Amino acid sequence: MRCILFDMDGTLINSEAKYYAIWDQLLADNGYHLTVDFYRHILGMPMSGIQQTFTHHYGTGFTFDTLFSAFLKQRTALVQHGNFELIPGTRTFLEACGHHQISCGLVTSSYRNETQAILEKLDLASYFQFALFGDETQHGKPDPEIYLQAIAKSGFPPDEVVAFEDSKNGILSAKNAGLAVYRIENPVPIDADILDLVTVSFSNYDEALEFFHLNQEQLQ
């Protein structure tokens, strides 16, 4: 393992639960009901691809543009204030990667400006040698395009690169690019057939640190 490619939302930071809460309230205020089963299908999906999924689920009368605008307003406020917590063990794991000369790349469906703001607020930017963003690819996750670009940018062959993801769309994207995929668990479940594509699931990065033998004793 020479390079790790990390998704951001739900994989490095706890943003997905907060985004779910925003959508849940907005939909409830407008007479709609949001279920976890539906929401898991948009996890990891680029913002440009969400409209079709919502319209298909709620019908052609669904006022997506209005609600999405309200969602983005609240999401932007979250980003500007840096109101996200890291998945436990994230910083230690990234520091261990640096110590062991494992290259780290960020592969996110979020847009460049938003992602950079979050990384700066959480003081994470320096851990990544490169990054790819949802607004700079033609086809979003689950299409493998963004991961294929990341592999090329890493300079390593695919068998020396692994991905960390949390969502169905992200796992499919990385797997279809030929990568081994490790999952960071979150409260939104994924189907058993998708879990079968995952090499190992972790509840936090402390578990990943031990699994890859990048523990504190070795760092001293």
WOFENUR-V862527 format. One record per pair of residues at least 6 apart in sequence whose ideal C-beta (glycine too) atoms are under 8 Angstrom apart, sorted by the first residue. I is the first residue (numbers start at 1). J is the second residue. D is the distance in whole Angstrom. If there is no record, write none. Layout:
# WOFENUR-V862527
I_J_D, I_J_D
This chain:
# WOFENUR-V862527
1_102_6, 1_160_6, 1_161_8, 1_162_6, 1_212_7, 2_102_6, 2_103_6, 2_154_8, 2_156_5, 2_160_4, 2_161_7, 3_102_7, 3_103_4, 3_104_7, 3_105_6, 3_154_5, 3_156_5, 3_160_6, 3_161_5, 3_162_8, 4_97_6, 4_102_6, 4_103_7, 4_104_6, 4_105_7, 4_161_8, 4_162_6, 4_163_7, 4_164_6, 5_104_8, 5_105_5, 5_106_8, 5_107_5, 5_147_7, 5_150_5, 5_151_8, 5_154_7, 5_161_6, 5_162_7, 5_163_5, 5_164_7, 5_174_7, 5_179_7, 6_12_6, 6_104_7, 6_105_7, 6_106_6, 6_107_7, 6_128_8, 6_163_8, 6_164_5, 7_44_7, 7_107_6, 7_108_6, 7_109_8, 7_163_7, 7_164_6, 7_165_5, 7_166_6, 7_167_7, 7_170_5, 8_15_8, 8_106_6, 8_108_4, 8_110_6, 8_115_6, 8_118_7, 9_15_4, 9_16_6, 9_19_7, 9_43_8, 9_44_8, 9_108_7, 9_109_7, 9_110_6, 9_166_8, 10_16_4, 10_43_7, 10_44_8, 10_166_4, 10_167_6, 10_184_7, 10_186_5, 10_188_8, 11_87_7, 11_164_5, 11_165_6, 11_166_5, 11_170_7, 11_184_5, 12_86_7, 12_87_6, 12_90_6, 12_124_7, 13_84_4, 13_85_7, 13_86_6, 13_87_7, 13_90_8, 13_118_7, 13_122_7, 14_84_6, 14_85_5, 14_86_8, 14_87_7, 15_78_8, 15_84_5, 15_118_8, 16_43_6, 16_166_7, 16_167_8, 16_186_6, 16_188_7, 17_186_7, 17_187_6, 18_78_6, 18_83_7, 18_84_7, 19_71_8, 19_75_7, 20_34_8, 20_36_8, 20_39_6, 20_188_7, 22_71_6, 22_74_5, 22_75_7, 22_78_8, 23_34_6, 23_39_7, 23_71_6, 24_34_5, 26_67_5, 26_70_6, 26_71_6, 26_74_8, 27_33_7, 27_34_5, 27_67_7, 28_34_7, 30_63_7, 30_67_7, 32_58_6, 32_62_8, 36_187_8, 36_188_6, 36_189_7, 38_57_6, 39_188_6, 40_167_7, 40_168_6, 40_188_5, 40_189_7, 40_190_6, 41_53_6, 41_168_7, 41_169_8, 42_50_5, 42_53_5, 42_54_8, 42_169_8, 43_166_7, 43_167_4, 43_168_7, 43_169_6, 43_170_8, 43_188_6, 44_109_6, 44_141_5, 44_142_7, 44_165_7, 44_166_8, 44_167_4, 44_168_7, 44_169_4, 44_170_4, 44_173_7, 45_53_7, 45_109_6, 45_140_6, 45_141_6, 45_142_8, 45_169_5, 46_109_4, 46_134_4, 46_135_8, 46_137_8, 46_140_3, 46_141_7, 47_109_7, 47_110_8, 47_111_7, 47_134_7, 48_134_8, 48_135_8, 48_140_7, 49_140_5, 50_68_7, 51_64_5, 51_68_7, 54_62_6, 54_64_5, 54_68_8, 55_62_6, 55_64_6, 75_114_8, 76_114_8, 78_84_7, 79_114_5, 79_117_5, 79_118_6, 79_121_8, 80_117_7, 81_121_8, 82_117_8, 82_118_7, 82_121_3, 82_122_6, 84_118_7, 84_121_8, 84_122_7, 86_122_7, 86_124_8, 87_184_6, 87_204_6, 87_205_6, 88_204_4, 88_205_7, 88_206_6, 89_204_5, 89_205_3, 89_206_4, 89_207_8, 89_208_7, 89_209_6, 90_124_8, 90_205_5, 91_124_8, 92_205_7, 92_206_7, 92_209_6, 92_216_8, 93_205_4, 93_206_8, 93_208_6, 93_209_5, 93_214_7, 94_104_6, 94_124_7, 94_127_4, 95_127_8, 95_219_8, 96_209_6, 96_214_4, 96_215_8, 96_219_6, 97_103_8, 97_104_5, 97_127_7, 97_214_7, 98_104_8, 98_127_7, 99_214_8, 99_219_5, 100_214_6, 103_129_5, 103_154_6, 103_155_8, 103_156_7, 104_127_6, 104_128_5, 104_129_6, 105_128_6, 105_129_6, 105_130_5, 105_131_7, 105_132_7, 105_150_5, 105_153_7, 105_154_6, 106_115_7, 106_119_8, 106_128_5, 106_130_8, 106_131_4, 106_132_7, 107_131_8, 107_132_5, 107_146_6, 107_147_6, 107_150_5, 107_163_7, 107_174_8, 108_115_6, 108_131_7, 108_132_7, 108_133_6, 108_134_6, 109_134_4, 109_140_6, 109_141_6, 109_146_8, 109_169_8, 109_170_8, 110_118_8, 110_133_7, 110_134_6, 111_133_6, 111_134_6, 111_135_4, 112_133_4, 112_135_6, 112_136_6, 115_131_7, 115_133_6, 116_125_7, 118_124_8, 119_125_4, 119_128_8, 130_150_8, 130_153_5, 130_154_7, 132_146_5, 132_149_6, 132_150_5, 132_153_7, 134_140_6, 134_146_8, 137_145_5, 137_146_5, 137_149_7, 138_145_6, 139_145_4, 139_146_8, 140_146_7, 140_169_8, 141_167_8, 141_169_4, 141_170_5, 141_172_7, 141_173_4, 142_168_7, 142_169_4, 142_170_8, 142_172_4, 142_173_5, 142_176_7, 143_173_6, 143_176_8, 144_173_5, 144_174_8, 144_176_4, 144_177_4, 146_173_6, 147_163_7, 147_173_5, 147_174_5, 147_176_8, 147_177_4, 147_179_6, 148_177_5, 150_161_8, 151_158_6, 151_161_6, 151_177_6, 151_178_8, 151_179_7, 154_161_6, 158_177_7, 158_178_5, 158_179_6, 161_179_6, 162_179_6, 162_180_5, 162_181_7, 162_182_6, 162_199_8, 163_170_8, 163_174_4, 163_177_8, 163_179_5, 163_180_7, 163_181_5, 163_182_7, 164_181_8, 164_182_5, 164_183_8, 164_184_6, 164_208_8, 165_171_5, 165_173_8, 165_174_6, 165_181_6, 165_182_8, 165_183_6, 165_184_7, 166_183_6, 166_184_5, 166_185_7, 166_186_5, 167_186_8, 167_188_8, 167_190_7, 168_190_5, 168_191_7, 168_194_5, 171_181_5, 171_183_7, 171_190_7, 171_194_6, 171_197_6, 171_198_6, 172_194_7, 172_197_7, 174_181_5, 175_181_5, 175_197_5, 180_199_5, 181_197_6, 181_198_5, 181_199_6, 182_198_7, 182_199_6, 182_200_5, 182_201_7, 182_202_7, 182_208_7, 183_195_8, 183_198_5, 183_200_8, 183_201_4, 183_202_7, 184_201_8, 184_202_6, 184_203_8, 184_204_8, 184_205_8, 184_208_8, 185_201_6, 185_202_7, 185_203_5, 195_201_7, 200_211_6, 202_208_5, 202_211_7, 209_215_6
